Amino acid sequence: MPLDRFVLILVAVIGAAALTIWVAATLLAAGSVSPLLALAALLPIGLCLYILARVIGDRLNNREDDHYDKIEK
């Protein structure tokens, strides 16, 4: 496994754990004030998750970066 892919997996796992805690805290705080506020808090959270998924997907499927993995060092 290339080192950059391993680091990407580590960053993704740590980021997912931090994001899970942040989402839970945000929803609990918003839910204690108003249920509608909790629903409104889901919009930016969902947008951030969508952007993160697109960035990671593009990084893993980019053929230009794969060219440099095949060069012998």
mmCIF file of the N, C-alpha and C atoms, coordinates in Angstrom:
data_MODEL
# 
_entry.id   MODEL 
# 
loop_
_atom_site.group_PDB 
_atom_site.id 
_atom_site.type_symbol 
_atom_site.label_atom_id 
_atom_site.label_alt_id 
_atom_site.label_comp_id 
_atom_site.label_asym_id 
_atom_site.label_entity_id 
_atom_site.label_seq_id 
_atom_site.pdbx_PDB_ins_code 
_atom_site.Cartn_x 
_atom_site.Cartn_y 
_atom_site.Cartn_z 
_atom_site.occupancy 
_atom_site.B_iso_or_equiv 
_atom_site.pdbx_formal_charge 
_atom_site.auth_seq_id 
_atom_site.auth_comp_id 
_atom_site.auth_asym_id 
_atom_site.auth_atom_id 
_atom_site.pdbx_PDB_model_num 
ATOM 1   N N  . MET A 1 1  ? 0.864   -1.170 0.000   1.00 0.00 ? 1  MET A N  1 
ATOM 2   C CA . MET A 1 1  ? 0.000   0.000  0.000   1.00 0.00 ? 1  MET A CA 1 
ATOM 3   C C  . MET A 1 1  ? 0.909   1.232  0.000   1.00 0.00 ? 1  MET A C  1 
ATOM 4   N N  . PRO A 1 2  ? 0.651   2.162  -0.911  1.00 0.00 ? 2  PRO A N  1 
ATOM 5   C CA . PRO A 1 2  ? 1.452   3.388  -0.930  1.00 0.00 ? 2  PRO A CA 1 
ATOM 6   C C  . PRO A 1 2  ? 1.262   4.191  0.353   1.00 0.00 ? 2  PRO A C  1 
ATOM 7   N N  . LEU A 1 3  ? 2.309   4.902  0.709   1.00 0.00 ? 3  LEU A N  1 
ATOM 8   C CA . LEU A 1 3  ? 2.298   5.670  1.949   1.00 0.00 ? 3  LEU A CA 1 
ATOM 9   C C  . LEU A 1 3  ? 1.223   6.757  1.929   1.00 0.00 ? 3  LEU A C  1 
ATOM 10  N N  . ASP A 1 4  ? 1.024   7.408  0.778   1.00 0.00 ? 4  ASP A N  1 
ATOM 11  C CA . ASP A 1 4  ? 0.020   8.482  0.736   1.00 0.00 ? 4  ASP A CA 1 
ATOM 12  C C  . ASP A 1 4  ? -1.394  7.952  0.945   1.00 0.00 ? 4  ASP A C  1 
ATOM 13  N N  . ARG A 1 5  ? -1.662  6.754  0.475   1.00 0.00 ? 5  ARG A N  1 
ATOM 14  C CA . ARG A 1 5  ? -2.985  6.169  0.685   1.00 0.00 ? 5  ARG A CA 1 
ATOM 15  C C  . ARG A 1 5  ? -3.184  5.781  2.156   1.00 0.00 ? 5  ARG A C  1 
ATOM 16  N N  . PHE A 1 6  ? -2.119  5.274  2.782   1.00 0.00 ? 6  PHE A N  1 
ATOM 17  C CA . PHE A 1 6  ? -2.182  4.917  4.194   1.00 0.00 ? 6  PHE A CA 1 
ATOM 18  C C  . PHE A 1 6  ? -2.438  6.157  5.053   1.00 0.00 ? 6  PHE A C  1 
ATOM 19  N N  . VAL A 1 7  ? -1.731  7.232  4.752   1.00 0.00 ? 7  VAL A N  1 
ATOM 20  C CA . VAL A 1 7  ? -1.929  8.485  5.491   1.00 0.00 ? 7  VAL A CA 1 
ATOM 21  C C  . VAL A 1 7  ? -3.335  9.022  5.250   1.00 0.00 ? 7  VAL A C  1 
ATOM 22  N N  . LEU A 1 8  ? -3.825  8.913  4.033   1.00 0.00 ? 8  LEU A N  1 
ATOM 23  C CA . LEU A 1 8  ? -5.188  9.364  3.734   1.00 0.00 ? 8  LEU A CA 1 
ATOM 24  C C  . LEU A 1 8  ? -6.216  8.571  4.538   1.00 0.00 ? 8  LEU A C  1 
ATOM 25  N N  . ILE A 1 9  ? -6.015  7.283  4.676   1.00 0.00 ? 9  ILE A N  1 
ATOM 26  C CA . ILE A 1 9  ? -6.929  6.457  5.464   1.00 0.00 ? 9  ILE A CA 1 
ATOM 27  C C  . ILE A 1 9  ? -6.883  6.868  6.932   1.00 0.00 ? 9  ILE A C  1 
ATOM 28  N N  . LEU A 1 10 ? -5.680  7.095  7.462   1.00 0.00 ? 10 LEU A N  1 
ATOM 29  C CA . LEU A 1 10 ? -5.559  7.528  8.855   1.00 0.00 ? 10 LEU A CA 1 
ATOM 30  C C  . LEU A 1 10 ? -6.238  8.866  9.086   1.00 0.00 ? 10 LEU A C  1 
ATOM 31  N N  . VAL A 1 11 ? -6.018  9.801  8.189   1.00 0.00 ? 11 VAL A N  1 
ATOM 32  C CA . VAL A 1 11 ? -6.639  11.121 8.320   1.00 0.00 ? 11 VAL A CA 1 
ATOM 33  C C  . VAL A 1 11 ? -8.156  11.003 8.221   1.00 0.00 ? 11 VAL A C  1 
ATOM 34  N N  . ALA A 1 12 ? -8.641  10.160 7.319   1.00 0.00 ? 12 ALA A N  1 
ATOM 35  C CA . ALA A 1 12 ? -10.083 9.984  7.166   1.00 0.00 ? 12 ALA A CA 1 
ATOM 36  C C  . ALA A 1 12 ? -10.712 9.364  8.408   1.00 0.00 ? 12 ALA A C  1 
ATOM 37  N N  . VAL A 1 13 ? -10.046 8.394  9.012   1.00 0.00 ? 13 VAL A N  1 
ATOM 38  C CA . VAL A 1 13 ? -10.593 7.750  10.211  1.00 0.00 ? 13 VAL A CA 1 
ATOM 39  C C  . VAL A 1 13 ? -10.608 8.719  11.391  1.00 0.00 ? 13 VAL A C  1 
ATOM 40  N N  . ILE A 1 14 ? -9.510  9.440  11.584  1.00 0.00 ? 14 ILE A N  1 
ATOM 41  C CA . ILE A 1 14 ? -9.455  10.409 12.685  1.00 0.00 ? 14 ILE A CA 1 
ATOM 42  C C  . ILE A 1 14 ? -10.461 11.528 12.448  1.00 0.00 ? 14 ILE A C  1 
ATOM 43  N N  . GLY A 1 15 ? -10.563 11.987 11.211  1.00 0.00 ? 15 GLY A N  1 
ATOM 44  C CA . GLY A 1 15 ? -11.536 13.024 10.883  1.00 0.00 ? 15 GLY A CA 1 
ATOM 45  C C  . GLY A 1 15 ? -12.970 12.550 11.075  1.00 0.00 ? 15 GLY A C  1 
ATOM 46  N N  . ALA A 1 16 ? -13.234 11.303 10.724  1.00 0.00 ? 16 ALA A N  1 
ATOM 47  C CA . ALA A 1 16 ? -14.586 10.766 10.897  1.00 0.00 ? 16 ALA A CA 1 
ATOM 48  C C  . ALA A 1 16 ? -14.948 10.661 12.372  1.00 0.00 ? 16 ALA A C  1 
ATOM 49  N N  . ALA A 1 17 ? -13.994 10.282 13.204  1.00 0.00 ? 17 ALA A N  1 
ATOM 50  C CA . ALA A 1 17 ? -14.263 10.206 14.642  1.00 0.00 ? 17 ALA A CA 1 
ATOM 51  C C  . ALA A 1 17 ? -14.539 11.594 15.214  1.00 0.00 ? 17 ALA A C  1 
ATOM 52  N N  . ALA A 1 18 ? -13.725 12.557 14.833  1.00 0.00 ? 18 ALA A N  1 
ATOM 53  C CA . ALA A 1 18 ? -13.931 13.922 15.312  1.00 0.00 ? 18 ALA A CA 1 
ATOM 54  C C  . ALA A 1 18 ? -15.247 14.491 14.798  1.00 0.00 ? 18 ALA A C  1 
ATOM 55  N N  . LEU A 1 19 ? -15.560 14.206 13.549  1.00 0.00 ? 19 LEU A N  1 
ATOM 56  C CA . LEU A 1 19 ? -16.806 14.695 12.963  1.00 0.00 ? 19 LEU A CA 1 
ATOM 57  C C  . LEU A 1 19 ? -18.021 14.072 13.639  1.00 0.00 ? 19 LEU A C  1 
ATOM 58  N N  . THR A 1 20 ? -17.928 12.802 14.000  1.00 0.00 ? 20 THR A N  1 
ATOM 59  C CA . THR A 1 20 ? -19.029 12.135 14.690  1.00 0.00 ? 20 THR A CA 1 
ATOM 60  C C  . THR A 1 20 ? -19.308 12.784 16.043  1.00 0.00 ? 20 THR A C  1 
ATOM 61  N N  . ILE A 1 21 ? -18.247 13.063 16.771  1.00 0.00 ? 21 ILE A N  1 
ATOM 62  C CA . ILE A 1 21 ? -18.414 13.716 18.066  1.00 0.00 ? 21 ILE A CA 1 
ATOM 63  C C  . ILE A 1 21 ? -18.986 15.118 17.896  1.00 0.00 ? 21 ILE A C  1 
ATOM 64  N N  . TRP A 1 22 ? -18.498 15.854 16.897  1.00 0.00 ? 22 TRP A N  1 
ATOM 65  C CA . TRP A 1 22 ? -18.976 17.215 16.663  1.00 0.00 ? 22 TRP A CA 1 
ATOM 66  C C  . TRP A 1 22 ? -20.457 17.220 16.250  1.00 0.00 ? 22 TRP A C  1 
ATOM 67  N N  . VAL A 1 23 ? -20.837 16.307 15.375  1.00 0.00 ? 23 VAL A N  1 
ATOM 68  C CA . VAL A 1 23 ? -22.236 16.228 14.927  1.00 0.00 ? 23 VAL A CA 1 
ATOM 69  C C  . VAL A 1 23 ? -23.143 15.877 16.104  1.00 0.00 ? 23 VAL A C  1 
ATOM 70  N N  . ALA A 1 24 ? -22.733 14.921 16.923  1.00 0.00 ? 24 ALA A N  1 
ATOM 71  C CA . ALA A 1 24 ? -23.553 14.529 18.075  1.00 0.00 ? 24 ALA A CA 1 
ATOM 72  C C  . ALA A 1 24 ? -23.714 15.691 19.050  1.00 0.00 ? 24 ALA A C  1 
ATOM 73  N N  . ALA A 1 25 ? -22.627 16.405 19.318  1.00 0.00 ? 25 ALA A N  1 
ATOM 74  C CA . ALA A 1 25 ? -22.700 17.544 20.239  1.00 0.00 ? 25 ALA A CA 1 
ATOM 75  C C  . ALA A 1 25 ? -23.574 18.655 19.671  1.00 0.00 ? 25 ALA A C  1 
ATOM 76  N N  . THR A 1 26 ? -23.453 18.923 18.387  1.00 0.00 ? 26 THR A N  1 
ATOM 77  C CA . THR A 1 26 ? -24.264 19.967 17.753  1.00 0.00 ? 26 THR A CA 1 
ATOM 78  C C  . THR A 1 26 ? -25.743 19.618 17.784  1.00 0.00 ? 26 THR A C  1 
ATOM 79  N N  . LEU A 1 27 ? -26.067 18.388 17.456  1.00 0.00 ? 27 LEU A N  1 
ATOM 80  C CA . LEU A 1 27 ? -27.471 17.991 17.445  1.00 0.00 ? 27 LEU A CA 1 
ATOM 81  C C  . LEU A 1 27 ? -28.065 17.936 18.851  1.00 0.00 ? 27 LEU A C  1 
ATOM 82  N N  . LEU A 1 28 ? -27.276 17.505 19.821  1.00 0.00 ? 28 LEU A N  1 
ATOM 83  C CA . LEU A 1 28 ? -27.782 17.497 21.197  1.00 0.00 ? 28 LEU A CA 1 
ATOM 84  C C  . LEU A 1 28 ? -28.013 18.911 21.701  1.00 0.00 ? 28 LEU A C  1 
ATOM 85  N N  . ALA A 1 29 ? -27.111 19.820 21.413  1.00 0.00 ? 29 ALA A N  1 
ATOM 86  C CA . ALA A 1 29 ? -27.275 21.203 21.852  1.00 0.00 ? 29 ALA A CA 1 
ATOM 87  C C  . ALA A 1 29 ? -28.444 21.860 21.137  1.00 0.00 ? 29 ALA A C  1 
ATOM 88  N N  . ALA A 1 30 ? -28.547 21.642 19.831  1.00 0.00 ? 30 ALA A N  1 
ATOM 89  C CA . ALA A 1 30 ? -29.646 22.245 19.082  1.00 0.00 ? 30 ALA A CA 1 
ATOM 90  C C  . ALA A 1 30 ? -30.983 21.608 19.455  1.00 0.00 ? 30 ALA A C  1 
ATOM 91  N N  . GLY A 1 31 ? -30.984 20.318 19.721  1.00 0.00 ? 31 GLY A N  1 
ATOM 92  C CA . GLY A 1 31 ? -32.223 19.626 20.092  1.00 0.00 ? 31 GLY A CA 1 
ATOM 93  C C  . GLY A 1 31 ? -32.735 20.024 21.453  1.00 0.00 ? 31 GLY A C  1 
ATOM 94  N N  . SER A 1 32 ? -31.823 20.410 22.335  1.00 0.00 ? 32 SER A N  1 
ATOM 95  C CA . SER A 1 32 ? -32.278 20.824 23.656  1.00 0.00 ? 32 SER A CA 1 
ATOM 96  C C  . SER A 1 32 ? -32.929 22.209 23.612  1.00 0.00 ? 32 SER A C  1 
ATOM 97  N N  . VAL A 1 33 ? -32.597 23.011 22.629  1.00 0.00 ? 33 VAL A N  1 
ATOM 98  C CA . VAL A 1 33 ? -33.198 24.343 22.484  1.00 0.00 ? 33 VAL A CA 1 
ATOM 99  C C  . VAL A 1 33 ? -34.519 24.232 21.733  1.00 0.00 ? 33 VAL A C  1 
ATOM 100 N N  . SER A 1 34 ? -34.471 23.618 20.562  1.00 0.00 ? 34 SER A N  1 
ATOM 101 C CA . SER A 1 34 ? -35.664 23.500 19.732  1.00 0.00 ? 34 SER A CA 1 
ATOM 102 C C  . SER A 1 34 ? -35.461 22.370 18.722  1.00 0.00 ? 34 SER A C  1 
ATOM 103 N N  . PRO A 1 35 ? -36.474 21.547 18.506  1.00 0.00 ? 35 PRO A N  1 
ATOM 104 C CA . PRO A 1 35 ? -36.337 20.495 17.490  1.00 0.00 ? 35 PRO A CA 1 
ATOM 105 C C  . PRO A 1 35 ? -36.138 21.053 16.085  1.00 0.00 ? 35 PRO A C  1 
ATOM 106 N N  . LEU A 1 36 ? -36.743 22.199 15.787  1.00 0.00 ? 36 LEU A N  1 
ATOM 107 C CA . LEU A 1 36 ? -36.536 22.806 14.469  1.00 0.00 ? 36 LEU A CA 1 
ATOM 108 C C  . LEU A 1 36 ? -35.106 23.287 14.292  1.00 0.00 ? 36 LEU A C  1 
ATOM 109 N N  . LEU A 1 37 ? -34.495 23.738 15.360  1.00 0.00 ? 37 LEU A N  1 
ATOM 110 C CA . LEU A 1 37 ? -33.104 24.164 15.297  1.00 0.00 ? 37 LEU A CA 1 
ATOM 111 C C  . LEU A 1 37 ? -32.191 22.975 15.028  1.00 0.00 ? 37 LEU A C  1 
ATOM 112 N N  . ALA A 1 38 ? -32.544 21.826 15.555  1.00 0.00 ? 38 ALA A N  1 
ATOM 113 C CA . ALA A 1 38 ? -31.768 20.611 15.280  1.00 0.00 ? 38 ALA A CA 1 
ATOM 114 C C  . ALA A 1 38 ? -31.851 20.247 13.801  1.00 0.00 ? 38 ALA A C  1 
ATOM 115 N N  . LEU A 1 39 ? -33.024 20.386 13.207  1.00 0.00 ? 39 LEU A N  1 
ATOM 116 C CA . LEU A 1 39 ? -33.161 20.128 11.770  1.00 0.00 ? 39 LEU A CA 1 
ATOM 117 C C  . LEU A 1 39 ? -32.379 21.138 10.945  1.00 0.00 ? 39 LEU A C  1 
ATOM 118 N N  . ALA A 1 40 ? -32.381 22.388 11.397  1.00 0.00 ? 40 ALA A N  1 
ATOM 119 C CA . ALA A 1 40 ? -31.621 23.412 10.688  1.00 0.00 ? 40 ALA A CA 1 
ATOM 120 C C  . ALA A 1 40 ? -30.124 23.165 10.815  1.00 0.00 ? 40 ALA A C  1 
ATOM 121 N N  . ALA A 1 41 ? -29.684 22.571 11.917  1.00 0.00 ? 41 ALA A N  1 
ATOM 122 C CA . ALA A 1 41 ? -28.263 22.264 12.099  1.00 0.00 ? 41 ALA A CA 1 
ATOM 123 C C  . ALA A 1 41 ? -27.821 21.133 11.181  1.00 0.00 ? 41 ALA A C  1 
ATOM 124 N N  . LEU A 1 42 ? -28.753 20.303 10.741  1.00 0.00 ? 42 LEU A N  1 
ATOM 125 C CA . LEU A 1 42 ? -28.402 19.206 9.846   1.00 0.00 ? 42 LEU A CA 1 
ATOM 126 C C  . LEU A 1 42 ? -28.017 19.686 8.448   1.00 0.00 ? 42 LEU A C  1 
ATOM 127 N N  . LEU A 1 43 ? -28.499 20.827 8.019   1.00 0.00 ? 43 LEU A N  1 
ATOM 128 C CA . LEU A 1 43 ? -28.186 21.322 6.675   1.00 0.00 ? 43 LEU A CA 1 
ATOM 129 C C  . LEU A 1 43 ? -26.696 21.596 6.481   1.00 0.00 ? 43 LEU A C  1 
ATOM 130 N N  . PRO A 1 44 ? -26.041 22.426 7.307   1.00 0.00 ? 44 PRO A N  1 
ATOM 131 C CA . PRO A 1 44 ? -24.603 22.625 7.088   1.00 0.00 ? 44 PRO A CA 1 
ATOM 132 C C  . PRO A 1 44 ? -23.778 21.374 7.357   1.00 0.00 ? 44 PRO A C  1 
ATOM 133 N N  . ILE A 1 45 ? -24.252 20.539 8.280   1.00 0.00 ? 45 ILE A N  1 
ATOM 134 C CA . ILE A 1 45 ? -23.537 19.291 8.551   1.00 0.00 ? 45 ILE A CA 1 
ATOM 135 C C  . ILE A 1 45 ? -23.588 18.388 7.322   1.00 0.00 ? 45 ILE A C  1 
ATOM 136 N N  . GLY A 1 46 ? -24.747 18.279 6.713   1.00 0.00 ? 46 GLY A N  1 
ATOM 137 C CA . GLY A 1 46 ? -24.887 17.473 5.505   1.00 0.00 ? 46 GLY A CA 1 
ATOM 138 C C  . GLY A 1 46 ? -24.065 18.017 4.346   1.00 0.00 ? 46 GLY A C  1 
ATOM 139 N N  . LEU A 1 47 ? -24.022 19.328 4.221   1.00 0.00 ? 47 LEU A N  1 
ATOM 140 C CA . LEU A 1 47 ? -23.222 19.944 3.160   1.00 0.00 ? 47 LEU A CA 1 
ATOM 141 C C  . LEU A 1 47 ? -21.740 19.658 3.362   1.00 0.00 ? 47 LEU A C  1 
ATOM 142 N N  . CYS A 1 48 ? -21.266 19.771 4.582   1.00 0.00 ? 48 CYS A N  1 
ATOM 143 C CA . CYS A 1 48 ? -19.855 19.475 4.875   1.00 0.00 ? 48 CYS A CA 1 
ATOM 144 C C  . CYS A 1 48 ? -19.525 18.011 4.582   1.00 0.00 ? 48 CYS A C  1 
ATOM 145 N N  . LEU A 1 49 ? -20.420 17.106 4.945   1.00 0.00 ? 49 LEU A N  1 
ATOM 146 C CA . LEU A 1 49 ? -20.193 15.691 4.676   1.00 0.00 ? 49 LEU A CA 1 
ATOM 147 C C  . LEU A 1 49 ? -20.161 15.403 3.175   1.00 0.00 ? 49 LEU A C  1 
ATOM 148 N N  . TYR A 1 50 ? -21.031 16.064 2.424   1.00 0.00 ? 50 TYR A N  1 
ATOM 149 C CA . TYR A 1 50 ? -21.057 15.883 0.973   1.00 0.00 ? 50 TYR A CA 1 
ATOM 150 C C  . TYR A 1 50 ? -19.746 16.362 0.337   1.00 0.00 ? 50 TYR A C  1 
ATOM 151 N N  . ILE A 1 51 ? -19.277 17.530 0.762   1.00 0.00 ? 51 ILE A N  1 
ATOM 152 C CA . ILE A 1 51 ? -18.031 18.071 0.209   1.00 0.00 ? 51 ILE A CA 1 
ATOM 153 C C  . ILE A 1 51 ? -16.855 17.168 0.574   1.00 0.00 ? 51 ILE A C  1 
ATOM 154 N N  . LEU A 1 52 ? -16.818 16.691 1.798   1.00 0.00 ? 52 LEU A N  1 
ATOM 155 C CA . LEU A 1 52 ? -15.750 15.804 2.232   1.00 0.00 ? 52 LEU A CA 1 
ATOM 156 C C  . LEU A 1 52 ? -15.748 14.509 1.422   1.00 0.00 ? 52 LEU A C  1 
ATOM 157 N N  . ALA A 1 53 ? -16.911 13.956 1.183   1.00 0.00 ? 53 ALA A N  1 
ATOM 158 C CA . ALA A 1 53 ? -16.997 12.725 0.394   1.00 0.00 ? 53 ALA A CA 1 
ATOM 159 C C  . ALA A 1 53 ? -16.532 12.959 -1.041  1.00 0.00 ? 53 ALA A C  1 
ATOM 160 N N  . ARG A 1 54 ? -16.881 14.097 -1.620  1.00 0.00 ? 54 ARG A N  1 
ATOM 161 C CA . ARG A 1 54 ? -16.449 14.398 -2.984  1.00 0.00 ? 54 ARG A CA 1 
ATOM 162 C C  . ARG A 1 54 ? -14.934 14.587 -3.070  1.00 0.00 ? 54 ARG A C  1 
ATOM 163 N N  . VAL A 1 55 ? -14.348 15.266 -2.088  1.00 0.00 ? 55 VAL A N  1 
ATOM 164 C CA . VAL A 1 55 ? -12.897 15.494 -2.091  1.00 0.00 ? 55 VAL A CA 1 
ATOM 165 C C  . VAL A 1 55 ? -12.153 14.178 -1.958  1.00 0.00 ? 55 VAL A C  1 
ATOM 166 N N  . ILE A 1 56 ? -12.579 13.338 -1.027  1.00 0.00 ? 56 ILE A N  1 
ATOM 167 C CA . ILE A 1 56 ? -11.906 12.051 -0.843  1.00 0.00 ? 56 ILE A CA 1 
ATOM 168 C C  . ILE A 1 56 ? -12.101 11.168 -2.069  1.00 0.00 ? 56 ILE A C  1 
ATOM 169 N N  . GLY A 1 57 ? -13.302 11.154 -2.625  1.00 0.00 ? 57 GLY A N  1 
ATOM 170 C CA . GLY A 1 57 ? -13.549 10.365 -3.830  1.00 0.00 ? 57 GLY A CA 1 
ATOM 171 C C  . GLY A 1 57 ? -12.712 10.819 -5.005  1.00 0.00 ? 57 GLY A C  1 
ATOM 172 N N  . ASP A 1 58 ? -12.565 12.122 -5.173  1.00 0.00 ? 58 ASP A N  1 
ATOM 173 C CA . ASP A 1 58 ? -11.754 12.646 -6.258  1.00 0.00 ? 58 ASP A CA 1 
ATOM 174 C C  . ASP A 1 58 ? -10.282 12.318 -6.037  1.00 0.00 ? 58 ASP A C  1 
ATOM 175 N N  . ARG A 1 59 ? -9.848  12.373 -4.798  1.00 0.00 ? 59 ARG A N  1 
ATOM 176 C CA . ARG A 1 59 ? -8.444  12.076 -4.491  1.00 0.00 ? 59 ARG A CA 1 
ATOM 177 C C  . ARG A 1 59 ? -8.114  10.616 -4.776  1.00 0.00 ? 59 ARG A C  1 
ATOM 178 N N  . LEU A 1 60 ? -9.038  9.719  -4.484  1.00 0.00 ? 60 LEU A N  1 
ATOM 179 C CA . LEU A 1 60 ? -8.774  8.299  -4.703  1.00 0.00 ? 60 LEU A CA 1 
ATOM 180 C C  . LEU A 1 60 ? -8.897  7.895  -6.172  1.00 0.00 ? 60 LEU A C  1 
ATOM 181 N N  . ASN A 1 61 ? -9.698  8.611  -6.952  1.00 0.00 ? 61 ASN A N  1 
ATOM 182 C CA . ASN A 1 61 ? -9.946  8.230  -8.341  1.00 0.00 ? 61 ASN A CA 1 
ATOM 183 C C  . ASN A 1 61 ? -9.220  9.096  -9.349  1.00 0.00 ? 61 ASN A C  1 
ATOM 184 N N  . ASN A 1 62 ? -8.269  9.930  -8.927  1.00 0.00 ? 62 ASN A N  1 
ATOM 185 C CA . ASN A 1 62 ? -7.562  10.820 -9.833  1.00 0.00 ? 62 ASN A CA 1 
ATOM 186 C C  . ASN A 1 62 ? -6.455  10.052 -10.548 1.00 0.00 ? 62 ASN A C  1 
ATOM 187 N N  . ARG A 1 63 ? -6.553  9.946  -11.877 1.00 0.00 ? 63 ARG A N  1 
ATOM 188 C CA . ARG A 1 63 ? -5.566  9.186  -12.649 1.00 0.00 ? 63 ARG A CA 1 
ATOM 189 C C  . ARG A 1 63 ? -4.237  9.940  -12.792 1.00 0.00 ? 63 ARG A C  1 
ATOM 190 N N  . GLU A 1 64 ? -4.252  11.250 -12.687 1.00 0.00 ? 64 GLU A N  1 
ATOM 191 C CA . GLU A 1 64 ? -3.002  12.005 -12.789 1.00 0.00 ? 64 GLU A CA 1 
ATOM 192 C C  . GLU A 1 64 ? -2.068  11.677 -11.634 1.00 0.00 ? 64 GLU A C  1 
ATOM 193 N N  . ASP A 1 65 ? -2.599  11.503 -10.447 1.00 0.00 ? 65 ASP A N  1 
ATOM 194 C CA . ASP A 1 65 ? -1.763  11.155 -9.303  1.00 0.00 ? 65 ASP A CA 1 
ATOM 195 C C  . ASP A 1 65 ? -1.254  9.720  -9.398  1.00 0.00 ? 65 ASP A C  1 
ATOM 196 N N  . ASP A 1 66 ? -2.010  8.835  -10.026 1.00 0.00 ? 66 ASP A N  1 
ATOM 197 C CA . ASP A 1 66 ? -1.594  7.444  -10.153 1.00 0.00 ? 66 ASP A CA 1 
ATOM 198 C C  . ASP A 1 66 ? -0.354  7.311  -11.029 1.00 0.00 ? 66 ASP A C  1 
ATOM 199 N N  . HIS A 1 67 ? -0.156  8.231  -11.960 1.00 0.00 ? 67 HIS A N  1 
ATOM 200 C CA . HIS A 1 67 ? 1.008   8.181  -12.835 1.00 0.00 ? 67 HIS A CA 1 
ATOM 201 C C  . HIS A 1 67 ? 2.297   8.212  -12.026 1.00 0.00 ? 67 HIS A C  1 
ATOM 202 N N  . TYR A 1 68 ? 2.349   9.032  -10.999 1.00 0.00 ? 68 TYR A N  1 
ATOM 203 C CA . TYR A 1 68 ? 3.547   9.180  -10.199 1.00 0.00 ? 68 TYR A CA 1 
ATOM 204 C C  . TYR A 1 68 ? 3.778   8.015  -9.246  1.00 0.00 ? 68 TYR A C  1 
ATOM 205 N N  . ASP A 1 69 ? 2.765   7.225  -8.966  1.00 0.00 ? 69 ASP A N  1 
ATOM 206 C CA . ASP A 1 69 ? 2.942   6.047  -8.118  1.00 0.00 ? 69 ASP A CA 1 
ATOM 207 C C  . ASP A 1 69 ? 3.701   4.942  -8.842  1.00 0.00 ? 69 ASP A C  1 
ATOM 208 N N  . LYS A 1 70 ? 3.626   4.919  -10.176 1.00 0.00 ? 70 LYS A N  1 
ATOM 209 C CA . LYS A 1 70 ? 4.242   3.846  -10.955 1.00 0.00 ? 70 LYS A CA 1 
ATOM 210 C C  . LYS A 1 70 ? 5.688   4.149  -11.332 1.00 0.00 ? 70 LYS A C  1 
ATOM 211 N N  . ILE A 1 71 ? 6.202   5.325  -11.025 1.00 0.00 ? 71 ILE A N  1 
ATOM 212 C CA . ILE A 1 71 ? 7.575   5.669  -11.341 1.00 0.00 ? 71 ILE A CA 1 
ATOM 213 C C  . ILE A 1 71 ? 8.499   5.032  -10.305 1.00 0.00 ? 71 ILE A C  1 
ATOM 214 N N  . GLU A 1 72 ? 9.524   4.351  -10.786 1.00 0.00 ? 72 GLU A N  1 
ATOM 215 C CA . GLU A 1 72 ? 10.465  3.715  -9.862  1.00 0.00 ? 72 GLU A CA 1 
ATOM 216 C C  . GLU A 1 72 ? 11.342  4.781  -9.209  1.00 0.00 ? 72 GLU A C  1 
ATOM 217 N N  . LYS A 1 73 ? 11.641  4.570  -7.953  1.00 0.00 ? 73 LYS A N  1 
ATOM 218 C CA . LYS A 1 73 ? 12.459  5.541  -7.223  1.00 0.00 ? 73 LYS A CA 1 
ATOM 219 C C  . LYS A 1 73 ? 13.876  5.076  -7.086  1.00 0.00 ? 73 LYS A C  1 
# 
